[in-house]
């Protein structure tokens, strides 16, 4: 896995997961919407779990049965989101 994806976990050698923390539900939801738009643009859609102050993103390539370059690119792009865009605060 890329050295740049230090905050992502490899789970069971099968998928990537990262948990993002937020000060409230609204900011977590705003982040989910940013991730959704990004994923739609890449045509590669992660599983997203939204809770109060928390977003869990899990990605793997279903057709390949595990992690591929698509997942690494998506994870890096998620890490690069301008998280100040919707709230003015850094996530």
C-alpha positions as CSV (number, residue, x, y, z in Angstrom):
1,X,0.0,0.0,0.0
2,X,1.1,3.5,-0.7
3,X,3.1,5.3,2.0
4,X,0.8,8.2,1.5
5,X,-2.2,6.3,2.8
6,X,-1.0,6.1,6.3
7,X,-4.4,6.6,7.9
8,X,-6.1,3.8,6.0
9,X,-6.2,0.2,7.3
10,X,-6.0,-2.9,5.2
11,X,-8.7,-5.2,6.6
12,X,-8.2,-8.9,6.1
13,X,-6.0,-8.2,3.0
14,X,-9.3,-7.5,1.2
15,X,-10.3,-3.9,1.6
16,X,-9.3,-0.4,2.8
17,X,-10.9,1.4,5.7
18,X,-10.6,4.8,7.3
19,X,-12.6,6.4,10.0
20,X,-12.9,10.2,9.9
21,X,-14.0,12.1,13.1
22,X,-16.0,15.3,13.2
23,X,-17.3,17.7,15.8
24,X,-21.0,17.0,14.9
25,X,-23.4,15.2,12.6
26,X,-23.8,18.1,10.1
27,X,-20.0,18.2,9.3
28,X,-19.9,14.4,9.0
29,X,-22.8,14.5,6.6
30,X,-21.2,17.3,4.5
31,X,-18.0,15.2,4.3
32,X,-20.1,12.2,3.1
33,X,-21.6,14.4,0.3
34,X,-18.1,15.4,-0.8
35,X,-17.0,11.7,-0.8
36,X,-20.1,10.8,-2.8
37,X,-19.5,13.4,-5.4
38,X,-15.8,12.3,-5.7
39,X,-16.7,8.6,-6.0
40,X,-19.4,9.3,-8.6
41,X,-16.8,11.2,-10.7
42,X,-14.4,8.2,-10.5
43,X,-17.3,5.7,-11.0
44,X,-15.9,3.8,-8.0
45,X,-18.2,3.7,-5.1
46,X,-17.1,3.0,-1.5
47,X,-19.3,1.8,1.4
48,X,-19.9,4.7,3.7
49,X,-21.2,4.5,7.2
50,X,-22.4,7.8,8.7
51,X,-22.9,8.4,12.5
52,X,-22.8,11.3,14.8
53,X,-19.4,12.8,14.4
54,X,-18.0,9.8,12.5
55,X,-17.7,8.6,8.9
56,X,-16.3,5.2,8.1
57,X,-15.2,4.7,4.5
58,X,-14.5,1.2,3.1
59,X,-13.4,0.5,-0.4
60,X,-12.5,-2.5,-2.5
61,X,-13.1,-3.5,-6.1
62,X,-16.0,-6.0,-6.1
63,X,-15.2,-7.4,-9.5
64,X,-11.7,-8.2,-8.5
65,X,-12.5,-9.4,-5.0
66,X,-10.1,-7.1,-3.2
67,X,-7.9,-4.0,-3.3
68,X,-6.9,-2.6,-6.7
69,X,-5.3,0.6,-8.0
70,X,-8.9,2.0,-8.2
71,X,-9.1,1.8,-4.4
72,X,-5.7,3.4,-3.8
73,X,-6.6,6.2,-6.2
74,X,-10.0,6.8,-4.5
75,X,-8.5,6.7,-1.0
76,X,-5.8,9.2,-2.0
77,X,-8.4,11.5,-3.5
78,X,-10.6,11.3,-0.4
79,X,-7.6,12.2,1.7
80,X,-7.1,15.2,-0.7
81,X,-10.6,16.6,-0.4
82,X,-10.8,20.2,0.5
83,X,-12.6,19.5,3.7
84,X,-12.9,23.2,4.5
85,X,-15.2,23.7,1.5
86,X,-18.5,23.1,3.3
87,X,-17.8,24.0,6.9
88,X,-14.8,26.2,7.1
89,X,-13.2,23.8,9.5
90,X,-10.5,21.1,9.0
91,X,-11.8,17.6,9.5
